[in-house]
Amino acid sequence: MRRILIGTAIMAACSAGFALSGDLDTNRVRLAVVMVVWWVIAVATIRWVVGRRGTDSAASLADGSVRRTALLVFVVALVVQLPGLLTSPRSSSDAYRYVWDGRVQLSGTSPYRYAPLDDRLADLRDPVLFPGLGSGDRSGYVTQPLPTDRSGVRDRATNDPRTVINRPQVPTIYPPVAQAWFTAVAAVTPWSWGTRGLQAGSAMLAAGVAAALAALLRRRGSDPGRALWWAWCPAVVAEAGNGAHVDVLAAAFVVVALAVVSPAVGGARRGRGAAVLAGVMTGLATLVKLYPAVVLSSLFSLRHNAARALAAVAAAVLTVLLAYLPHWLAAGDLVLGYLPAYVVEESGANRSGIVQLLVPDAAVTPVTILLLAVVAGAVAWSRVRDPALGATLILGSLLLLTTPSYPWYALPMLACAVLAGRLEWLAVALAAVLAYASASVPPVPTMAYAVSAAFVLAAGWRRAPFTAGLVTRFSRRFG
């Protein structure tokens, strides 16, 4: 227990240091330095706390009931998250859009219909979100149809000094379950609190995921201390308790989906009911952020459980359609909001950077889609039936193939990697941090992801039975 307490204090101090580092969104060099130092300290601390069996820390987490273990991990995770609430989000302004979307929904208006600067929503403005617009001021802006060319999209997506909301001239991009989260938090958060309600809610979610991972690991016969790799991971702490990114909610739904189909908790015995529930959970994760949809390929083997696999897919699709239906009735063809234009905006030099190194520019998108489909097919057809391992592989491959400059996209993958015991994939999350910090220097994001891919491949090669045998024999002979 002593090591756990010391480790918690160290990681809470790092979290506070990040929160007090000033505006890191506009000072990306400082962001890179702060995050790299934090990652080094985190890895050393977690390895010291849980790296060896037989320590007092390992005993504290492994002894007692599953509930006690989960509660202990929840507490130490939450303590590290709380310093992030000391300040507004440091590395991103997305949370301000979340606050606005929730407020718009509470007013009875669809956030897919109007942009934040639209004067038809002027009554919802306040000094926190719109410091440059007084109560009687008008922006003079009316929501316009979205352009289809990248240059026009980027012009429309520019920020406005009168508001802290990013892309204030376009409607929202976030799917219905994300909107439900924003609305629920907005309903209990005073306007003057700004992002604090979302930050607190995200911190609780992150701690809850940590507790769930610890409980699942105990039931799988694995070391529950491994959950600290999620609980104390700098990417999780920075993007949940401080950044309030909604991806932590997507990670929570993915973990529940994996728990449902895990043989260790009876998923293999519950048959089609488990498949439907897992599909619904994955559908809800998709309705937070679209990319968790790829997890469907990992839930059941098409080779051995085709009926359950198809039932999960059908349940997920039906969940998505039913969730979008009321928004479609309210907003019609505008229900996708800024999403189509966002795809155009994000098709820049840093996207699919590794693939760009291998094929001509015209082939980048189709090759990326093809490679992702191959990985998804391999996962779905695999004999290995650890859904967490398959989810790690497909989510991690998605990141490596698309190379996004947003570290919060890695949160669901991180949860899966911890559950599967494939901690080498944490390198991909660090690559995403470096890609975000160096987005204006195109070679660097690609290099960061390429190095992380090499690290993951090397770890996989070393873990392969043939390679592991060679390493063992070499160690015995020369060790």
C-alpha positions in Angstrom: 0.0 0.0 0.0 2.9 2.3 0.7 4.0 2.2 -3.0 0.5 2.9 -4.1 0.2 6.0 -1.9 3.6 7.3 -3.1 2.8 6.6 -6.7 -0.6 8.4 -6.4 1.1 11.4 -4.9 3.7 11.5 -7.7 1.1 11.2 -10.5 -1.2 13.7 -8.8 1.7 16.2 -8.7 2.3 15.5 -12.5 -1.3 16.1 -13.2 -1.2 19.4 -11.2 1.9 20.4 -13.1 0.2 19.9 -16.4 -2.9 21.8 -15.3 -0.7 24.8 -14.2 1.5 24.8 -17.3 -0.4 27.6 -19.0 -2.1 27.6 -22.4 -0.6 24.5 -24.1 -3.0 24.7 -27.1 -1.1 27.6 -28.6 2.3 26.7 -27.2 2.8 23.2 -28.7 6.5 23.1 -28.0 5.8 23.5 -24.3 3.1 20.9 -24.6 5.5 18.4 -26.1 8.1 18.9 -23.4 5.6 18.7 -20.6 3.9 15.5 -22.0 7.2 13.7 -22.7 8.5 14.4 -19.2 5.2 13.3 -17.7 5.2 10.1 -19.7 8.7 9.2 -18.6 7.8 9.8 -14.9 4.5 7.8 -15.4 6.1 4.8 -16.9 8.8 4.7 -14.2 6.3 5.2 -11.4 3.8 2.6 -12.6 6.5 0.0 -13.1 7.8 0.7 -9.6 4.4 0.4 -8.1 3.1 -2.7 -9.9 6.0 -4.0 -11.9 6.9 -6.9 -9.5 4.8 -9.7 -8.1 5.1 -10.0 -4.4 5.4 -6.3 -3.5 3.0 -4.8 -1.0 1.3 -2.9 -3.8 0.6 -6.1 -5.8 -0.7 -7.7 -2.6 -3.0 -4.7 -1.8 -4.6 -5.0 -5.3 -4.8 -8.8 -5.5 -6.0 -9.5 -2.0 -9.6 -9.1 -0.8 -12.7 -9.0 -2.9 -13.1 -7.8 -6.4 -15.2 -4.9 -5.1 -12.4 -3.8 -2.8 -9.8 -3.9 -5.6 -12.1 -1.9 -7.9 -12.8 0.7 -5.2 -9.1 1.1 -4.4 -8.2 1.6 -8.1 -11.2 4.0 -8.5 -9.9 6.2 -5.6 -6.3 6.4 -6.8 -7.4 7.1 -10.3 -9.8 9.9 -9.2 -7.2 11.5 -7.0 -4.9 11.8 -10.0 -7.7 13.2 -12.2 -8.8 15.9 -9.8 -5.9 18.4 -10.3 -7.1 18.8 -13.9 -10.2 20.5 -12.6 -8.1 23.3 -11.2 -8.0 25.1 -14.5 -9.8 25.2 -17.8 -8.7 22.7 -20.5 -5.1 23.2 -21.4 -4.4 21.5 -24.7 -7.8 21.8 -26.5 -10.9 24.0 -26.6 -13.3 21.2 -27.6 -15.0 21.2 -24.2 -16.4 24.6 -24.8 -18.3 23.3 -27.8 -19.6 20.5 -25.6 -20.9 23.0 -23.1 -22.6 25.0 -25.9 -24.1 21.9 -27.5 -25.7 20.8 -24.2 -27.1 24.3 -23.6 -28.5 24.4 -27.1 -30.2 21.0 -26.7 -31.7 22.1 -23.3 -33.2 25.1 -25.1 -35.1 22.8 -27.4 -33.0 23.6 -30.5 -31.0 21.1 -32.5 -27.3 21.8 -32.4 -27.0 20.3 -35.9 -29.0 23.2 -37.3 -27.2 26.4 -36.3 -23.6 27.5 -35.7 -22.7 29.0 -32.3 -22.2 32.5 -33.8 -25.7 32.5 -35.4 -27.7 35.3 -33.8 -30.8 33.1 -33.6 -29.0 31.6 -30.6 -27.9 34.9 -29.1 -30.0 34.4 -25.9 -27.9 31.4 -25.0 -24.6 33.3 -24.9 -22.7 34.1 -21.7 -19.4 35.8 -20.9 -17.6 32.5 -20.3 -18.3 31.2 -23.8 -18.6 34.5 -25.6 -16.2 37.0 -23.9 -16.3 39.3 -26.9 -20.1 39.5 -27.3 -22.2 41.3 -24.7 -25.8 40.4 -23.9 -27.2 42.9 -26.4 -24.5 42.4 -29.1 -25.1 40.7 -32.4 -22.4 38.8 -34.3 -24.1 39.5 -37.7 -23.5 35.8 -38.7 -26.2 33.5 -40.2 -25.5 29.8 -40.6 -24.5 29.1 -44.2 -24.5 25.8 -46.2 -21.2 24.0 -45.8 -18.6 24.3 -48.6 -17.4 21.1 -50.2 -13.8 22.1 -51.1 -11.0 21.8 -48.6 -10.0 25.5 -48.9 -13.6 26.7 -48.3 -14.0 24.3 -45.4 -10.8 25.5 -43.7 -11.9 29.2 -44.1 -15.2 28.4 -42.6 -13.6 26.5 -39.7 -11.5 29.4 -38.5 -11.9 30.6 -34.9 -13.3 33.9 -33.9 -11.8 36.0 -31.1 -15.3 36.8 -29.8 -15.8 33.3 -28.5 -13.8 30.5 -27.0 -15.7 27.9 -29.0 -13.7 26.5 -31.8 -15.1 26.5 -35.4 -18.0 28.8 -34.3 -19.2 29.3 -37.9 -20.3 25.7 -38.3 -22.8 23.5 -36.5 -21.8 20.6 -34.3 -20.2 17.3 -35.4 -20.9 15.2 -32.4 -23.3 12.2 -32.6 -26.4 11.7 -30.5 -25.1 9.9 -27.4 -22.3 12.5 -27.1 -25.1 15.1 -27.3 -27.0 13.3 -24.6 -23.9 13.4 -22.4 -23.4 17.1 -23.0 -27.1 17.8 -22.2 -27.1 15.7 -19.0 -24.1 17.6 -17.7 -25.5 21.0 -18.8 -28.7 20.3 -17.0 -26.9 20.2 -13.6 -24.1 22.7 -14.3 -24.5 26.5 -13.9 -23.5 28.6 -16.9 -20.8 30.3 -14.8 -19.0 27.0 -14.2 -18.0 26.8 -17.9 -16.3 23.4 -18.5 -16.0 22.4 -14.9 -19.1 20.1 -14.9 -17.8 18.2 -18.0 -14.3 18.0 -16.5 -15.7 16.5 -13.3 -17.9 14.1 -15.2 -15.1 13.0 -17.4 -12.8 12.5 -14.4 -15.4 10.2 -12.8 -15.8 8.3 -16.0 -12.0 7.8 -16.3 -11.9 6.5 -12.7 -14.9 4.3 -13.3 -13.2 2.7 -16.4 -10.1 2.1 -14.2 -12.2 0.4 -11.6 -13.9 -1.7 -14.3 -10.6 -2.7 -15.8 -9.3 -3.8 -12.4 -12.3 -5.9 -11.7 -12.2 -7.5 -15.2 -8.5 -8.3 -14.8 -9.1 -9.9 -11.4 -11.9 -12.1 -12.9 -9.6 -13.0 -15.8 -6.9 -14.2 -13.4 -4.6 -11.3 -14.4 -2.9 -8.7 -12.3 -5.4 -6.0 -11.4 -2.6 -3.6 -10.8 -2.3 -3.4 -14.6 -5.4 -1.1 -14.5 -3.0 1.6 -13.2 -1.6 1.8 -16.8 -5.0 3.4 -17.7 -5.6 5.2 -14.4 -2.3 7.0 -14.4 -1.6 7.2 -18.1 -0.8 10.9 -19.0 -3.1 10.7 -22.1 -6.0 9.6 -20.0 -5.4 12.1 -17.2 -4.8 15.1 -19.5 -7.7 14.3 -21.8 -10.4 13.4 -19.2 -10.2 15.4 -16.0 -8.6 18.4 -17.7 -9.6 18.2 -21.4 -13.0 16.6 -20.7 -12.9 14.9 -24.1 -15.9 12.8 -24.7 -13.8 9.9 -26.0 -13.5 8.7 -22.4 -17.3 7.9 -22.6 -16.7 6.0 -25.7 -13.9 4.0 -23.9 -16.4 3.2 -21.1 -18.9 1.7 -23.5 -16.2 -0.3 -25.3 -15.1 -1.7 -22.0 -18.6 -2.7 -21.1 -19.0 -4.4 -24.5 -15.8 -6.4 -23.9 -16.9 -7.3 -20.4 -20.2 -8.7 -21.8 -18.5 -11.1 -24.2 -15.6 -12.0 -21.9 -15.6 -15.7 -21.0 -14.2 -14.7 -17.6 -17.5 -13.0 -16.7 -19.8 -15.5 -18.3 -20.1 -13.9 -21.8 -19.4 -17.1 -23.6 -22.3 -18.8 -21.8 -24.9 -16.1 -22.4 -25.2 -16.8 -26.1 -27.1 -14.4 -28.3 -28.2 -12.2 -25.5 -24.6 -11.3 -24.8 -24.1 -10.6 -28.5 -27.0 -8.2 -28.7 -25.9 -6.4 -25.5 -22.3 -6.1 -26.7 -23.6 -4.8 -30.0 -25.8 -2.2 -28.3 -22.8 -1.1 -26.2 -20.6 -0.8 -29.2 -23.4 1.1 -31.0 -23.5 3.5 -28.1 -19.7 4.0 -28.3 -20.1 4.7 -32.0 -22.7 7.3 -31.2 -20.2 9.1 -29.0 -17.4 9.1 -31.6 -17.8 7.2 -34.9 -14.5 5.3 -34.9 -15.3 2.7 -32.1 -17.5 1.0 -34.7 -14.5 -1.0 -35.8 -14.6 -2.9 -32.4 -17.5 -4.9 -33.8 -15.0 -7.0 -35.7 -13.4 -8.2 -32.5 -16.5 -9.3 -30.4 -17.1 -12.7 -31.9 -15.3 -15.0 -34.4 -17.0 -15.2 -37.7 -15.4 -18.6 -38.1 -16.9 -20.1 -34.9 -19.7 -17.8 -33.9 -21.0 -16.2 -37.1 -24.6 -16.0 -35.7 -23.5 -14.1 -32.6 -21.2 -11.9 -34.7 -24.0 -10.9 -37.0 -26.4 -10.4 -34.1 -23.9 -7.9 -32.5 -23.5 -6.0 -35.8 -27.3 -5.9 -36.3 -27.8 -4.7 -32.7 -25.2 -1.9 -33.2 -26.7 -0.8 -36.5 -30.2 -0.7 -35.0 -28.9 1.3 -32.0 -27.3 3.9 -34.2 -30.4 4.3 -36.4 -32.8 4.6 -33.5 -30.5 7.2 -31.8 -30.3 9.3 -34.9 -34.0 9.1 -35.7 -35.3 11.9 -33.3 -32.4 14.2 -34.4 -33.3 13.5 -38.1 -36.9 14.4 -37.3 -35.7 17.7 -35.7 -33.0 18.7 -38.2 -33.7 16.8 -41.4 -30.8 16.6 -43.8 -28.7 18.7 -41.4 -28.5 15.9 -38.9 -24.9 15.1 -39.8 -23.9 18.7 -38.9 -20.3 19.5 -39.7 -19.3 15.9 -40.1 -19.1 15.8 -44.0 -17.0 18.9 -44.1 -14.8 17.7 -41.2 -13.8 14.7 -43.3 -12.7 17.1 -46.0 -10.9 19.4 -43.5 -9.0 16.5 -42.0 -7.7 15.1 -45.3 -4.5 17.1 -45.0 -0.8 16.3 -45.2 -0.7 14.6 -41.8 -3.4 12.1 -42.4 -2.5 8.5 -43.2 1.1 9.6 -43.0 2.6 6.1 -42.9 0.5 5.0 -45.9 1.7 8.2 -47.7 5.2 6.9 -47.4 4.3 3.7 -49.3 1.9 4.6 -52.1 1.1 7.6 -54.5 -1.1 10.3 -53.1 -4.1 9.3 -55.3 -4.0 5.8 -53.7 -3.7 6.8 -50.0 -7.4 6.8 -49.1 -8.3 3.5 -50.9 -5.2 1.8 -49.6 -5.9 3.0 -46.1 -9.4 1.7 -46.3 -8.3 -1.6 -47.8 -5.6 -2.2 -45.1 -8.1 -1.4 -42.3 -10.6 -3.9 -43.9 -7.8 -6.5 -44.0 -7.0 -6.1 -40.3 -10.7 -6.1 -39.4 -11.2 -9.3 -41.5 -8.2 -11.0 -39.9 -9.5 -10.0 -36.4 -13.0 -11.3 -37.2 -11.7 -14.6 -38.6 -9.0 -15.2 -36.0 -8.9 -18.3 -33.8 -7.7 -16.2 -30.9 -10.8 -15.4 -28.9 -9.8 -12.6 -26.6 -12.1 -9.8 -27.7 -9.9 -7.3 -25.9 -6.9 -8.3 -27.9 -8.8 -8.0 -31.2 -10.2 -4.6 -30.2 -6.7 -3.4 -29.3 -5.4 -4.6 -32.7 -8.2 -3.0 -34.8 -8.3 0.3 -32.8 -4.5 0.6 -32.8 -4.3 -0.2 -36.5 -6.9 2.5 -37.2 -4.7 5.0 -35.4 -1.5 3.9 -37.2 -3.2 3.9 -40.6 -4.9 7.3 -40.3 -2.3 9.0 -38.0 -4.7 11.5 -36.4 -3.2 14.5 -34.5 -5.5 14.1 -31.6 -4.3 12.1 -28.6 -7.8 11.7 -27.2 -8.7 9.4 -30.1 -6.4 6.8 -28.4 -8.5 6.5 -25.2 -10.6 3.5 -26.2 -7.6 1.7 -27.6 -5.7 2.4 -24.3 -8.4 0.7 -22.3 -8.5 -2.3 -24.6 -4.6 -2.6 -24.5 -4.6 -2.6 -20.7 -7.3 -5.2 -20.6 -5.5 -7.4 -23.1 -2.1 -6.9 -21.6 -0.6 -5.4 -24.7 1.0 -2.4 -23.1 3.3 -1.8 -26.1 0.3 -0.1 -27.8 0.6 2.7 -25.3 3.5 3.9 -27.6 0.8 4.7 -30.2 -0.9 7.0 -27.7 2.4 8.8 -27.0 2.8 9.1 -30.8 -0.6 10.8 -31.0 0.5 13.3 -28.3 3.7 14.1 -30.3 1.7 14.4 -33.5 -0.7 16.9 -31.9 2.2 18.9 -30.5 3.9 19.0 -34.0 0.9 19.2 -36.3 2.4 22.2 -38.1 5.6 20.3 -39.0 4.3 17.5 -41.3 7.2 15.1 -41.1 7.1 14.8 -37.3 3.7 13.3 -36.8 4.4 10.6 -39.4 7.8 9.9 -37.8 6.2 9.6 -34.4 3.6 7.1 -35.6 6.2 5.2 -37.6 8.4 4.7 -34.6 5.5 3.6 -32.5 4.4 1.1 -35.2 8.0 -0.3 -35.2 7.9 -0.6 -31.4 4.5 -2.5 -31.5 5.8 -4.8 -34.3 9.0 -5.5 -32.4 7.1 -6.4 -29.3 4.8 -8.6 -31.2 7.7 -10.3 -32.9 9.4 -10.9 -29.6 6.2 -12.3 -28.2 5.8 -14.8 -31.0 6.4 -18.4 -29.9 9.4 -19.0 -32.2 11.0 -15.7 -31.3 10.2 -16.2 -27.6 11.9 -19.6 -27.7 15.0 -18.1 -29.3 15.2 -15.3 -26.7 14.8 -17.9 -23.8 17.6 -20.1 -25.2 19.9 -17.1 -25.8 19.3 -15.9 -22.2 20.0 -19.3 -20.8 23.2 -19.6 -22.7 24.6 -16.1 -22.3 22.7 -14.7 -19.4 
